[in-house]
Amino acid sequence: MIYKVLYQKDKIQNPRRETTQTLYLEAPSAVEARALVEKNTPYNIEFIQELSGN
């Protein structure tokens, strides 16, 4: 599955529309997508959305 991850670049940064970044990644589940991002980056994950289709 492909997931759209909305995040802040800094763990202590408050989520705001102006500072939200987007990352797309492939993972078997949303839980594994979150673990992958948290393991490899210092990002503050705001939301993970599963994308359907291609």
mmCIF entry with sequence, helices, sheets and N, C-alpha, C, O atoms, coordinates in Angstrom:
data_MODEL
# 
_entry.id   MODEL 
# 
_entity.id                         1 
_entity.type                       polymer 
_entity.pdbx_number_of_molecules   1 
# 
_entity_poly.entity_id                      1 
_entity_poly.type                           'polypeptide(L)' 
_entity_poly.nstd_linkage                   no 
_entity_poly.nstd_monomer                   no 
_entity_poly.pdbx_seq_one_letter_code       MIYKVLYQKDKIQNPRRETTQTLYLEAPSAVEARALVEKNTPYNIEFIQELSGN 
_entity_poly.pdbx_seq_one_letter_code_can   MIYKVLYQKDKIQNPRRETTQTLYLEAPSAVEARALVEKNTPYNIEFIQELSGN 
_entity_poly.pdbx_strand_id                 A 
# 
loop_
_entity_poly_seq.entity_id 
_entity_poly_seq.num 
_entity_poly_seq.mon_id 
_entity_poly_seq.hetero 
1 1  MET n 
1 2  ILE n 
1 3  TYR n 
1 4  LYS n 
1 5  VAL n 
1 6  LEU n 
1 7  TYR n 
1 8  GLN n 
1 9  LYS n 
1 10 ASP n 
1 11 LYS n 
1 12 ILE n 
1 13 GLN n 
1 14 ASN n 
1 15 PRO n 
1 16 ARG n 
1 17 ARG n 
1 18 GLU n 
1 19 THR n 
1 20 THR n 
1 21 GLN n 
1 22 THR n 
1 23 LEU n 
1 24 TYR n 
1 25 LEU n 
1 26 GLU n 
1 27 ALA n 
1 28 PRO n 
1 29 SER n 
1 30 ALA n 
1 31 VAL n 
1 32 GLU n 
1 33 ALA n 
1 34 ARG n 
1 35 ALA n 
1 36 LEU n 
1 37 VAL n 
1 38 GLU n 
1 39 LYS n 
1 40 ASN n 
1 41 THR n 
1 42 PRO n 
1 43 TYR n 
1 44 ASN n 
1 45 ILE n 
1 46 GLU n 
1 47 PHE n 
1 48 ILE n 
1 49 GLN n 
1 50 GLU n 
1 51 LEU n 
1 52 SER n 
1 53 GLY n 
1 54 ASN n 
# 
_struct_asym.id          A 
_struct_asym.entity_id   1 
# 
loop_
_struct_conf.conf_type_id 
_struct_conf.id 
_struct_conf.pdbx_PDB_helix_id 
_struct_conf.beg_label_comp_id 
_struct_conf.beg_label_asym_id 
_struct_conf.beg_label_seq_id 
_struct_conf.pdbx_beg_PDB_ins_code 
_struct_conf.end_label_comp_id 
_struct_conf.end_label_asym_id 
_struct_conf.end_label_seq_id 
_struct_conf.pdbx_end_PDB_ins_code 
_struct_conf.beg_auth_comp_id 
_struct_conf.beg_auth_asym_id 
_struct_conf.beg_auth_seq_id 
_struct_conf.end_auth_comp_id 
_struct_conf.end_auth_asym_id 
_struct_conf.end_auth_seq_id 
_struct_conf.pdbx_PDB_helix_class 
_struct_conf.details 
_struct_conf.pdbx_PDB_helix_length 
HELX_P HELX_P1 AA1 ARG A 17 ? THR A 19 ? ARG A 17 THR A 19 5 ? 3  
HELX_P HELX_P2 AA2 ALA A 30 ? ASN A 40 ? ALA A 30 ASN A 40 1 ? 11 
# 
_struct_conf_type.id          HELX_P 
_struct_conf_type.criteria    ? 
_struct_conf_type.reference   ? 
# 
_struct_sheet.id               AA1 
_struct_sheet.type             ? 
_struct_sheet.number_strands   3 
_struct_sheet.details          ? 
# 
loop_
_struct_sheet_order.sheet_id 
_struct_sheet_order.range_id_1 
_struct_sheet_order.range_id_2 
_struct_sheet_order.offset 
_struct_sheet_order.sense 
AA1 1 2 ? anti-parallel 
AA1 2 3 ? anti-parallel 
# 
loop_
_struct_sheet_range.sheet_id 
_struct_sheet_range.id 
_struct_sheet_range.beg_label_comp_id 
_struct_sheet_range.beg_label_asym_id 
_struct_sheet_range.beg_label_seq_id 
_struct_sheet_range.pdbx_beg_PDB_ins_code 
_struct_sheet_range.end_label_comp_id 
_struct_sheet_range.end_label_asym_id 
_struct_sheet_range.end_label_seq_id 
_struct_sheet_range.pdbx_end_PDB_ins_code 
_struct_sheet_range.beg_auth_comp_id 
_struct_sheet_range.beg_auth_asym_id 
_struct_sheet_range.beg_auth_seq_id 
_struct_sheet_range.end_auth_comp_id 
_struct_sheet_range.end_auth_asym_id 
_struct_sheet_range.end_auth_seq_id 
AA1 1 GLN A 21 ? GLU A 26 ? GLN A 21 GLU A 26 
AA1 2 ILE A 2  ? GLN A 8  ? ILE A 2  GLN A 8  
AA1 3 ASN A 44 ? LEU A 51 ? ASN A 44 LEU A 51 
# 
loop_
_atom_site.group_PDB 
_atom_site.id 
_atom_site.type_symbol 
_atom_site.label_atom_id 
_atom_site.label_alt_id 
_atom_site.label_comp_id 
_atom_site.label_asym_id 
_atom_site.label_entity_id 
_atom_site.label_seq_id 
_atom_site.pdbx_PDB_ins_code 
_atom_site.Cartn_x 
_atom_site.Cartn_y 
_atom_site.Cartn_z 
_atom_site.occupancy 
_atom_site.B_iso_or_equiv 
_atom_site.pdbx_formal_charge 
_atom_site.auth_seq_id 
_atom_site.auth_comp_id 
_atom_site.auth_asym_id 
_atom_site.auth_atom_id 
_atom_site.pdbx_PDB_model_num 
ATOM 1   N N  . MET A 1 1  ? 0.836  -1.186 0.000  1.00 0.00 ? 1  MET A N  1 
ATOM 2   C CA . MET A 1 1  ? 0.000  0.000  0.000  1.00 0.00 ? 1  MET A CA 1 
ATOM 3   C C  . MET A 1 1  ? 0.879  1.246  0.000  1.00 0.00 ? 1  MET A C  1 
ATOM 4   O O  . MET A 1 1  ? 2.008  1.234  0.490  1.00 0.00 ? 1  MET A O  1 
ATOM 5   N N  . ILE A 1 2  ? 0.345  2.293  -0.547 1.00 0.00 ? 2  ILE A N  1 
ATOM 6   C CA . ILE A 1 2  ? 1.010  3.587  -0.561 1.00 0.00 ? 2  ILE A CA 1 
ATOM 7   C C  . ILE A 1 2  ? 0.335  4.451  0.508  1.00 0.00 ? 2  ILE A C  1 
ATOM 8   O O  . ILE A 1 2  ? -0.890 4.493  0.618  1.00 0.00 ? 2  ILE A O  1 
ATOM 9   N N  . TYR A 1 3  ? 1.166  5.131  1.285  1.00 0.00 ? 3  TYR A N  1 
ATOM 10  C CA . TYR A 1 3  ? 0.660  5.994  2.353  1.00 0.00 ? 3  TYR A CA 1 
ATOM 11  C C  . TYR A 1 3  ? 1.155  7.416  2.169  1.00 0.00 ? 3  TYR A C  1 
ATOM 12  O O  . TYR A 1 3  ? 2.295  7.651  1.770  1.00 0.00 ? 3  TYR A O  1 
ATOM 13  N N  . LYS A 1 4  ? 0.279  8.354  2.467  1.00 0.00 ? 4  LYS A N  1 
ATOM 14  C CA . LYS A 1 4  ? 0.617  9.769  2.474  1.00 0.00 ? 4  LYS A CA 1 
ATOM 15  C C  . LYS A 1 4  ? 0.823  10.157 3.936  1.00 0.00 ? 4  LYS A C  1 
ATOM 16  O O  . LYS A 1 4  ? -0.081 10.013 4.760  1.00 0.00 ? 4  LYS A O  1 
ATOM 17  N N  . VAL A 1 5  ? 2.009  10.644 4.246  1.00 0.00 ? 5  VAL A N  1 
ATOM 18  C CA . VAL A 1 5  ? 2.347  10.995 5.617  1.00 0.00 ? 5  VAL A CA 1 
ATOM 19  C C  . VAL A 1 5  ? 2.509  12.511 5.710  1.00 0.00 ? 5  VAL A C  1 
ATOM 20  O O  . VAL A 1 5  ? 3.344  13.094 5.019  1.00 0.00 ? 5  VAL A O  1 
ATOM 21  N N  . LEU A 1 6  ? 1.719  13.135 6.553  1.00 0.00 ? 6  LEU A N  1 
ATOM 22  C CA . LEU A 1 6  ? 1.845  14.565 6.822  1.00 0.00 ? 6  LEU A CA 1 
ATOM 23  C C  . LEU A 1 6  ? 2.668  14.721 8.090  1.00 0.00 ? 6  LEU A C  1 
ATOM 24  O O  . LEU A 1 6  ? 2.385  14.082 9.103  1.00 0.00 ? 6  LEU A O  1 
ATOM 25  N N  . TYR A 1 7  ? 3.684  15.568 8.034  1.00 0.00 ? 7  TYR A N  1 
ATOM 26  C CA . TYR A 1 7  ? 4.606  15.662 9.164  1.00 0.00 ? 7  TYR A CA 1 
ATOM 27  C C  . TYR A 1 7  ? 5.183  17.057 9.312  1.00 0.00 ? 7  TYR A C  1 
ATOM 28  O O  . TYR A 1 7  ? 5.102  17.886 8.406  1.00 0.00 ? 7  TYR A O  1 
ATOM 29  N N  . GLN A 1 8  ? 5.765  17.294 10.474 1.00 0.00 ? 8  GLN A N  1 
ATOM 30  C CA . GLN A 1 8  ? 6.531  18.498 10.767 1.00 0.00 ? 8  GLN A CA 1 
ATOM 31  C C  . GLN A 1 8  ? 7.996  18.082 10.800 1.00 0.00 ? 8  GLN A C  1 
ATOM 32  O O  . GLN A 1 8  ? 8.306  16.976 11.245 1.00 0.00 ? 8  GLN A O  1 
ATOM 33  N N  . LYS A 1 9  ? 8.898  18.934 10.344 1.00 0.00 ? 9  LYS A N  1 
ATOM 34  C CA . LYS A 1 9  ? 10.315 18.553 10.273 1.00 0.00 ? 9  LYS A CA 1 
ATOM 35  C C  . LYS A 1 9  ? 10.993 18.452 11.632 1.00 0.00 ? 9  LYS A C  1 
ATOM 36  O O  . LYS A 1 9  ? 12.054 17.841 11.751 1.00 0.00 ? 9  LYS A O  1 
ATOM 37  N N  . ASP A 1 10 ? 10.394 19.043 12.653 1.00 0.00 ? 10 ASP A N  1 
ATOM 38  C CA . ASP A 1 10 ? 10.997 19.044 13.980 1.00 0.00 ? 10 ASP A CA 1 
ATOM 39  C C  . ASP A 1 10 ? 10.013 18.443 14.975 1.00 0.00 ? 10 ASP A C  1 
ATOM 40  O O  . ASP A 1 10 ? 8.827  18.771 14.947 1.00 0.00 ? 10 ASP A O  1 
ATOM 41  N N  . LYS A 1 11 ? 10.492 17.565 15.855 1.00 0.00 ? 11 LYS A N  1 
ATOM 42  C CA . LYS A 1 11 ? 9.608  16.895 16.833 1.00 0.00 ? 11 LYS A CA 1 
ATOM 43  C C  . LYS A 1 11 ? 8.876  17.874 17.746 1.00 0.00 ? 11 LYS A C  1 
ATOM 44  O O  . LYS A 1 11 ? 7.755  17.596 18.170 1.00 0.00 ? 11 LYS A O  1 
ATOM 45  N N  . ILE A 1 12 ? 9.492  19.019 18.056 1.00 0.00 ? 12 ILE A N  1 
ATOM 46  C CA . ILE A 1 12 ? 8.864  19.954 18.988 1.00 0.00 ? 12 ILE A CA 1 
ATOM 47  C C  . ILE A 1 12 ? 8.015  21.009 18.285 1.00 0.00 ? 12 ILE A C  1 
ATOM 48  O O  . ILE A 1 12 ? 7.412  21.855 18.945 1.00 0.00 ? 12 ILE A O  1 
ATOM 49  N N  . GLN A 1 13 ? 7.961  20.969 16.954 1.00 0.00 ? 13 GLN A N  1 
ATOM 50  C CA . GLN A 1 13 ? 7.188  21.946 16.195 1.00 0.00 ? 13 GLN A CA 1 
ATOM 51  C C  . GLN A 1 13 ? 5.700  21.617 16.251 1.00 0.00 ? 13 GLN A C  1 
ATOM 52  O O  . GLN A 1 13 ? 5.303  20.470 16.043 1.00 0.00 ? 13 GLN A O  1 
ATOM 53  N N  . ASN A 1 14 ? 4.884  22.622 16.531 1.00 0.00 ? 14 ASN A N  1 
ATOM 54  C CA . ASN A 1 14 ? 3.435  22.420 16.574 1.00 0.00 ? 14 ASN A CA 1 
ATOM 55  C C  . ASN A 1 14 ? 2.886  22.274 15.160 1.00 0.00 ? 14 ASN A C  1 
ATOM 56  O O  . ASN A 1 14 ? 3.322  22.992 14.260 1.00 0.00 ? 14 ASN A O  1 
ATOM 57  N N  . PRO A 1 15 ? 1.942  21.364 14.943 1.00 0.00 ? 15 PRO A N  1 
ATOM 58  C CA . PRO A 1 15 ? 1.358  21.195 13.613 1.00 0.00 ? 15 PRO A CA 1 
ATOM 59  C C  . PRO A 1 15 ? 0.600  22.446 13.170 1.00 0.00 ? 15 PRO A C  1 
ATOM 60  O O  . PRO A 1 15 ? -0.311 22.915 13.852 1.00 0.00 ? 15 PRO A O  1 
ATOM 61  N N  . ARG A 1 16 ? 0.994  22.968 12.022 1.00 0.00 ? 16 ARG A N  1 
ATOM 62  C CA . ARG A 1 16 ? 0.318  24.106 11.392 1.00 0.00 ? 16 ARG A CA 1 
ATOM 63  C C  . ARG A 1 16 ? 0.351  23.880 9.888  1.00 0.00 ? 16 ARG A C  1 
ATOM 64  O O  . ARG A 1 16 ? 1.292  23.285 9.363  1.00 0.00 ? 16 ARG A O  1 
ATOM 65  N N  . ARG A 1 17 ? -0.644 24.341 9.223  1.00 0.00 ? 17 ARG A N  1 
ATOM 66  C CA . ARG A 1 17 ? -0.728 24.151 7.778  1.00 0.00 ? 17 ARG A CA 1 
ATOM 67  C C  . ARG A 1 17 ? 0.501  24.700 7.059  1.00 0.00 ? 17 ARG A C  1 
ATOM 68  O O  . ARG A 1 17 ? 0.954  24.106 6.081  1.00 0.00 ? 17 ARG A O  1 
ATOM 69  N N  . GLU A 1 18 ? 1.041  25.810 7.519  1.00 0.00 ? 18 GLU A N  1 
ATOM 70  C CA . GLU A 1 18 ? 2.163  26.459 6.850  1.00 0.00 ? 18 GLU A CA 1 
ATOM 71  C C  . GLU A 1 18 ? 3.459  25.648 6.955  1.00 0.00 ? 18 GLU A C  1 
ATOM 72  O O  . GLU A 1 18 ? 4.341  25.785 6.107  1.00 0.00 ? 18 GLU A O  1 
ATOM 73  N N  . THR A 1 19 ? 3.580  24.819 7.974  1.00 0.00 ? 19 THR A N  1 
ATOM 74  C CA . THR A 1 19 ? 4.823  24.077 8.187  1.00 0.00 ? 19 THR A CA 1 
ATOM 75  C C  . THR A 1 19 ? 4.689  22.574 7.934  1.00 0.00 ? 19 THR A C  1 
ATOM 76  O O  . THR A 1 19 ? 5.647  21.826 8.127  1.00 0.00 ? 19 THR A O  1 
ATOM 77  N N  . THR A 1 20 ? 3.513  22.133 7.506  1.00 0.00 ? 20 THR A N  1 
ATOM 78  C CA . THR A 1 20 ? 3.299  20.710 7.256  1.00 0.00 ? 20 THR A CA 1 
ATOM 79  C C  . THR A 1 20 ? 3.933  20.306 5.932  1.00 0.00 ? 20 THR A C  1 
ATOM 80  O O  . THR A 1 20 ? 3.751  20.975 4.915  1.00 0.00 ? 20 THR A O  1 
ATOM 81  N N  . GLN A 1 21 ? 4.673  19.212 5.953  1.00 0.00 ? 21 GLN A N  1 
ATOM 82  C CA . GLN A 1 21 ? 5.297  18.640 4.764  1.00 0.00 ? 21 GLN A CA 1 
ATOM 83  C C  . GLN A 1 21 ? 4.591  17.327 4.431  1.00 0.00 ? 21 GLN A C  1 
ATOM 84  O O  . GLN A 1 21 ? 3.897  16.764 5.278  1.00 0.00 ? 21 GLN A O  1 
ATOM 85  N N  . THR A 1 22 ? 4.763  16.839 3.204  1.00 0.00 ? 22 THR A N  1 
ATOM 86  C CA . THR A 1 22 ? 4.136  15.593 2.775  1.00 0.00 ? 22 THR A CA 1 
ATOM 87  C C  . THR A 1 22 ? 5.191  14.613 2.306  1.00 0.00 ? 22 THR A C  1 
ATOM 88  O O  . THR A 1 22 ? 6.147  14.987 1.627  1.00 0.00 ? 22 THR A O  1 
ATOM 89  N N  . LEU A 1 23 ? 5.009  13.357 2.674  1.00 0.00 ? 23 LEU A N  1 
ATOM 90  C CA . LEU A 1 23 ? 5.904  12.281 2.280  1.00 0.00 ? 23 LEU A CA 1 
ATOM 91  C C  . LEU A 1 23 ? 5.036  11.106 1.830  1.00 0.00 ? 23 LEU A C  1 
ATOM 92  O O  . LEU A 1 23 ? 4.056  10.765 2.492  1.00 0.00 ? 23 LEU A O  1 
ATOM 93  N N  . TYR A 1 24 ? 5.396  10.494 0.715  1.00 0.00 ? 24 TYR A N  1 
ATOM 94  C CA . TYR A 1 24 ? 4.692  9.310  0.234  1.00 0.00 ? 24 TYR A CA 1 
ATOM 95  C C  . TYR A 1 24 ? 5.623  8.118  0.384  1.00 0.00 ? 24 TYR A C  1 
ATOM 96  O O  . TYR A 1 24 ? 6.796  8.189  0.016  1.00 0.00 ? 24 TYR A O  1 
ATOM 97  N N  . LEU A 1 25 ? 5.098  7.020  0.926  1.00 0.00 ? 25 LEU A N  1 
ATOM 98  C CA . LEU A 1 25 ? 5.929  5.833  1.064  1.00 0.00 ? 25 LEU A CA 1 
ATOM 99  C C  . LEU A 1 25 ? 5.095  4.573  0.943  1.00 0.00 ? 25 LEU A C  1 
ATOM 100 O O  . LEU A 1 25 ? 3.873  4.597  1.088  1.00 0.00 ? 25 LEU A O  1 
ATOM 101 N N  . GLU A 1 26 ? 5.781  3.475  0.676  1.00 0.00 ? 26 GLU A N  1 
ATOM 102 C CA . GLU A 1 26 ? 5.124  2.184  0.524  1.00 0.00 ? 26 GLU A CA 1 
ATOM 103 C C  . GLU A 1 26 ? 5.430  1.334  1.746  1.00 0.00 ? 26 GLU A C  1 
ATOM 104 O O  . GLU A 1 26 ? 6.585  1.204  2.152  1.00 0.00 ? 26 GLU A O  1 
ATOM 105 N N  . ALA A 1 27 ? 4.381  0.754  2.330  1.00 0.00 ? 27 ALA A N  1 
ATOM 106 C CA . ALA A 1 27 ? 4.518  -0.105 3.502  1.00 0.00 ? 27 ALA A CA 1 
ATOM 107 C C  . ALA A 1 27 ? 3.318  -1.048 3.554  1.00 0.00 ? 27 ALA A C  1 
ATOM 108 O O  . ALA A 1 27 ? 2.271  -0.744 2.983  1.00 0.00 ? 27 ALA A O  1 
ATOM 109 N N  . PRO A 1 28 ? 3.459  -2.191 4.235  1.00 0.00 ? 28 PRO A N  1 
ATOM 110 C CA . PRO A 1 28 ? 2.349  -3.147 4.324  1.00 0.00 ? 28 PRO A CA 1 
ATOM 111 C C  . PRO A 1 28 ? 1.150  -2.638 5.133  1.00 0.00 ? 28 PRO A C  1 
ATOM 112 O O  . PRO A 1 28 ? 0.014  -3.025 4.860  1.00 0.00 ? 28 PRO A O  1 
ATOM 113 N N  . SER A 1 29 ? 1.394  -1.771 6.131  1.00 0.00 ? 29 SER A N  1 
ATOM 114 C CA . SER A 1 29 ? 0.303  -1.252 6.958  1.00 0.00 ? 29 SER A CA 1 
ATOM 115 C C  . SER A 1 29 ? 0.658  0.140  7.464  1.00 0.00 ? 29 SER A C  1 
ATOM 116 O O  . SER A 1 29 ? 1.810  0.567  7.379  1.00 0.00 ? 29 SER A O  1 
ATOM 117 N N  . ALA A 1 30 ? -0.347 0.848  7.993  1.00 0.00 ? 30 ALA A N  1 
ATOM 118 C CA . ALA A 1 30 ? -0.110 2.194  8.522  1.00 0.00 ? 30 ALA A CA 1 
ATOM 119 C C  . ALA A 1 30 ? 0.808  2.155  9.740  1.00 0.00 ? 30 ALA A C  1 
ATOM 120 O O  . ALA A 1 30 ? 1.611  3.066  9.944  1.00 0.00 ? 30 ALA A O  1 
ATOM 121 N N  . VAL A 1 31 ? 0.691  1.108  10.543 1.00 0.00 ? 31 VAL A N  1 
ATOM 122 C CA . VAL A 1 31 ? 1.545  0.968  11.722 1.00 0.00 ? 31 VAL A CA 1 
ATOM 123 C C  . VAL A 1 31 ? 3.010  0.825  11.302 1.00 0.00 ? 31 VAL A C  1 
ATOM 124 O O  . VAL A 1 31 ? 3.897  1.437  11.897 1.00 0.00 ? 31 VAL A O  1 
ATOM 125 N N  . GLU A 1 32 ? 3.248  0.023  10.285 1.00 0.00 ? 32 GLU A N  1 
ATOM 126 C CA . GLU A 1 32 ? 4.615  -0.154 9.801  1.00 0.00 ? 32 GLU A CA 1 
ATOM 127 C C  . GLU A 1 32 ? 5.125  1.095  9.098  1.00 0.00 ? 32 GLU A C  1 
ATOM 128 O O  . GLU A 1 32 ? 6.319  1.388  9.156  1.00 0.00 ? 32 GLU A O  1 
ATOM 129 N N  . ALA A 1 33 ? 4.245  1.835  8.435  1.00 0.00 ? 33 ALA A N  1 
ATOM 130 C CA . ALA A 1 33 ? 4.643  3.099  7.810  1.00 0.00 ? 33 ALA A CA 1 
ATOM 131 C C  . ALA A 1 33 ? 5.090  4.091  8.881  1.00 0.00 ? 33 ALA A C  1 
ATOM 132 O O  . ALA A 1 33 ? 6.104  4.770  8.720  1.00 0.00 ? 33 ALA A O  1 
ATOM 133 N N  . ARG A 1 34 ? 4.330  4.172  9.974  1.00 0.00 ? 34 ARG A N  1 
ATOM 134 C CA . ARG A 1 34 ? 4.696  5.077  11.075 1.00 0.00 ? 34 ARG A CA 1 
ATOM 135 C C  . ARG A 1 34 ? 6.027  4.660  11.694 1.00 0.00 ? 34 ARG A C  1 
ATOM 136 O O  . ARG A 1 34 ? 6.880  5.507  11.961 1.00 0.00 ? 34 ARG A O  1 
ATOM 137 N N  . ALA A 1 35 ? 6.208  3.370  11.920 1.00 0.00 ? 35 ALA A N  1 
ATOM 138 C CA . ALA A 1 35 ? 7.457  2.875  12.509 1.00 0.00 ? 35 ALA A CA 1 
ATOM 139 C C  . ALA A 1 35 ? 8.641  3.170  11.597 1.00 0.00 ? 35 ALA A C  1 
ATOM 140 O O  . ALA A 1 35 ? 9.720  3.519  12.077 1.00 0.00 ? 35 ALA A O  1 
ATOM 141 N N  . LEU A 1 36 ? 8.453  3.032  10.290 1.00 0.00 ? 36 LEU A N  1 
ATOM 142 C CA . LEU A 1 36 ? 9.521  3.301  9.334  1.00 0.00 ? 36 LEU A CA 1 
ATOM 143 C C  . LEU A 1 36 ? 9.946  4.770  9.366  1.00 0.00 ? 36 LEU A C  1 
ATOM 144 O O  . LEU A 1 36 ? 11.139 5.073  9.359  1.00 0.00 ? 36 LEU A O  1 
ATOM 145 N N  . VAL A 1 37 ? 8.983  5.667  9.401  1.00 0.00 ? 37 VAL A N  1 
ATOM 146 C CA . VAL A 1 37 ? 9.295  7.101  9.441  1.00 0.00 ? 37 VAL A CA 1 
ATOM 147 C C  . VAL A 1 37 ? 9.946  7.477  10.771 1.00 0.00 ? 37 VAL A C  1 
ATOM 148 O O  . VAL A 1 37 ? 10.949 8.191  10.788 1.00 0.00 ? 37 VAL A O  1 
ATOM 149 N N  . GLU A 1 38 ? 9.393  7.007  11.872 1.00 0.00 ? 38 GLU A N  1 
ATOM 150 C CA . GLU A 1 38 ? 9.939  7.349  13.186 1.00 0.00 ? 38 GLU A CA 1 
ATOM 151 C C  . GLU A 1 38 ? 11.344 6.791  13.392 1.00 0.00 ? 38 GLU A C  1 
ATOM 152 O O  . GLU A 1 38 ? 12.156 7.404  14.086 1.00 0.00 ? 38 GLU A O  1 
ATOM 153 N N  . LYS A 1 39 ? 11.635 5.648  12.803 1.00 0.00 ? 39 LYS A N  1 
ATOM 154 C CA . LYS A 1 39 ? 12.942 5.021  12.961 1.00 0.00 ? 39 LYS A CA 1 
ATOM 155 C C  . LYS A 1 39 ? 14.031 5.767  12.194 1.00 0.00 ? 39 LYS A C  1 
ATOM 156 O O  . LYS A 1 39 ? 15.167 5.854  12.661 1.00 0.00 ? 39 LYS A O  1 
ATOM 157 N N  . ASN A 1 40 ? 13.695 6.304  11.023 1.00 0.00 ? 40 ASN A N  1 
ATOM 158 C CA . ASN A 1 40 ? 14.697 6.866  10.125 1.00 0.00 ? 40 ASN A CA 1 
ATOM 159 C C  . ASN A 1 40 ? 14.755 8.389  10.070 1.00 0.00 ? 40 ASN A C  1 
ATOM 160 O O  . ASN A 1 40 ? 15.647 8.938  9.424  1.00 0.00 ? 40 ASN A O  1 
ATOM 161 N N  . THR A 1 41 ? 13.834 9.084  10.726 1.00 0.00 ? 41 THR A N  1 
ATOM 162 C CA . THR A 1 41 ? 13.806 10.549 10.642 1.00 0.00 ? 41 THR A CA 1 
ATOM 163 C C  . THR A 1 41 ? 13.447 11.163 11.992 1.00 0.00 ? 41 THR A C  1 
ATOM 164 O O  . THR A 1 41 ? 12.893 10.484 12.857 1.00 0.00 ? 41 THR A O  1 
ATOM 165 N N  . PRO A 1 42 ? 13.758 12.432 12.173 1.00 0.00 ? 42 PRO A N  1 
ATOM 166 C CA . PRO A 1 42 ? 13.350 13.131 13.403 1.00 0.00 ? 42 PRO A CA 1 
ATOM 167 C C  . PRO A 1 42 ? 11.996 13.828 13.252 1.00 0.00 ? 42 PRO A C  1 
ATOM 168 O O  . PRO A 1 42 ? 11.729 14.795 13.965 1.00 0.00 ? 42 PRO A O  1 
ATOM 169 N N  . TYR A 1 43 ? 11.138 13.359 12.343 1.00 0.00 ? 43 TYR A N  1 
ATOM 170 C CA . TYR A 1 43 ? 9.897  14.050 12.030 1.00 0.00 ? 43 TYR A CA 1 
ATOM 171 C C  . TYR A 1 43 ? 8.822  13.824 13.085 1.00 0.00 ? 43 TYR A C  1 
ATOM 172 O O  . TYR A 1 43 ? 8.779  12.787 13.746 1.00 0.00 ? 43 TYR A O  1 
ATOM 173 N N  . ASN A 1 44 ? 7.956  14.824 13.223 1.00 0.00 ? 44 ASN A N  1 
ATOM 174 C CA . ASN A 1 44 ? 6.773  14.738 14.068 1.00 0.00 ? 44 ASN A CA 1 
ATOM 175 C C  . ASN A 1 44 ? 5.600  14.388 13.148 1.00 0.00 ? 44 ASN A C  1 
ATOM 176 O O  . ASN A 1 44 ? 5.113  15.245 12.411 1.00 0.00 ? 44 ASN A O  1 
ATOM 177 N N  . ILE A 1 45 ? 5.148  13.140 13.189 1.00 0.00 ? 45 ILE A N  1 
ATOM 178 C CA . ILE A 1 45 ? 4.085  12.686 12.295 1.00 0.00 ? 45 ILE A CA 1 
ATOM 179 C C  . ILE A 1 45 ? 2.750  13.248 12.756 1.00 0.00 ? 45 ILE A C  1 
ATOM 180 O O  . ILE A 1 45 ? 2.357  13.096 13.913 1.00 0.00 ? 45 ILE A O  1 
ATOM 181 N N  . GLU A 1 46 ? 2.065  13.897 11.829 1.00 0.00 ? 46 GLU A N  1 
ATOM 182 C CA . GLU A 1 46 ? 0.770  14.494 12.130 1.00 0.00 ? 46 GLU A CA 1 
ATOM 183 C C  . GLU A 1 46 ? -0.372 13.561 11.732 1.00 0.00 ? 46 GLU A C  1 
ATOM 184 O O  . GLU A 1 46 ? -1.340 13.408 12.478 1.00 0.00 ? 46 GLU A O  1 
ATOM 185 N N  . PHE A 1 47 ? -0.261 12.936 10.556 1.00 0.00 ? 47 PHE A N  1 
ATOM 186 C CA . PHE A 1 47 ? -1.360 12.123 10.042 1.00 0.00 ? 47 PHE A CA 1 
ATOM 187 C C  . PHE A 1 47 ? -0.828 11.165 8.980  1.00 0.00 ? 47 PHE A C  1 
ATOM 188 O O  . PHE A 1 47 ? 0.054  11.530 8.203  1.00 0.00 ? 47 PHE A O  1 
ATOM 189 N N  . ILE A 1 48 ? -1.355 9.946  8.942  1.00 0.00 ? 48 ILE A N  1 
ATOM 190 C CA . ILE A 1 48 ? -1.017 8.981  7.899  1.00 0.00 ? 48 ILE A CA 1 
ATOM 191 C C  . ILE A 1 48 ? -2.310 8.565  7.213  1.00 0.00 ? 48 ILE A C  1 
ATOM 192 O O  . ILE A 1 48 ? -3.259 8.128  7.865  1.00 0.00 ? 48 ILE A O  1 
ATOM 193 N N  . GLN A 1 49 ? -2.338 8.707  5.891  1.00 0.00 ? 49 GLN A N  1 
ATOM 194 C CA . GLN A 1 49 ? -3.537 8.397  5.115  1.00 0.00 ? 49 GLN A CA 1 
ATOM 195 C C  . GLN A 1 49 ? -3.188 7.331  4.071  1.00 0.00 ? 49 GLN A C  1 
ATOM 196 O O  . GLN A 1 49 ? -2.206 7.466  3.342  1.00 0.00 ? 49 GLN A O  1 
ATOM 197 N N  . GLU A 1 50 ? -3.997 6.279  4.007  1.00 0.00 ? 50 GLU A N  1 
ATOM 198 C CA . GLU A 1 50 ? -3.824 5.244  2.995  1.00 0.00 ? 50 GLU A CA 1 
ATOM 199 C C  . GLU A 1 50 ? -4.399 5.739  1.676  1.00 0.00 ? 50 GLU A C  1 
ATOM 200 O O  . GLU A 1 50 ? -5.529 6.225  1.626  1.00 0.00 ? 50 GLU A O  1 
ATOM 201 N N  . LEU A 1 51 ? -3.620 5.614  0.612  1.00 0.00 ? 51 LEU A N  1 
ATOM 202 C CA . LEU A 1 51 ? -4.096 6.015  -0.708 1.00 0.00 ? 51 LEU A CA 1 
ATOM 203 C C  . LEU A 1 51 ? -4.529 4.774  -1.463 1.00 0.00 ? 51 LEU A C  1 
ATOM 204 O O  . LEU A 1 51 ? -3.833 3.758  -1.451 1.00 0.00 ? 51 LEU A O  1 
ATOM 205 N N  . SER A 1 52 ? -5.674 4.853  -2.120 1.00 0.00 ? 52 SER A N  1 
ATOM 206 C CA . SER A 1 52 ? -6.166 3.715  -2.889 1.00 0.00 ? 52 SER A CA 1 
ATOM 207 C C  . SER A 1 52 ? -5.886 3.946  -4.371 1.00 0.00 ? 52 SER A C  1 
ATOM 208 O O  . SER A 1 52 ? -5.779 5.089  -4.814 1.00 0.00 ? 52 SER A O  1 
ATOM 209 N N  . GLY A 1 53 ? -5.770 2.887  -5.118 1.00 0.00 ? 53 GLY A N  1 
ATOM 210 C CA . GLY A 1 53 ? -5.508 2.994  -6.552 1.00 0.00 ? 53 GLY A CA 1 
ATOM 211 C C  . GLY A 1 53 ? -4.031 3.165  -6.822 1.00 0.00 ? 53 GLY A C  1 
ATOM 212 O O  . GLY A 1 53 ? -3.192 2.920  -5.955 1.00 0.00 ? 53 GLY A O  1 
ATOM 213 N N  . ASN A 1 54 ? -3.719 3.592  -8.049 1.00 0.00 ? 54 ASN A N  1 
ATOM 214 C CA . ASN A 1 54 ? -2.313 3.754  -8.441 1.00 0.00 ? 54 ASN A CA 1 
ATOM 215 C C  . ASN A 1 54 ? -1.778 5.107  -8.057 1.00 0.00 ? 54 ASN A C  1 
ATOM 216 O O  . ASN A 1 54 ? -0.612 5.406  -8.315 1.00 0.00 ? 54 ASN A O  1 
# 
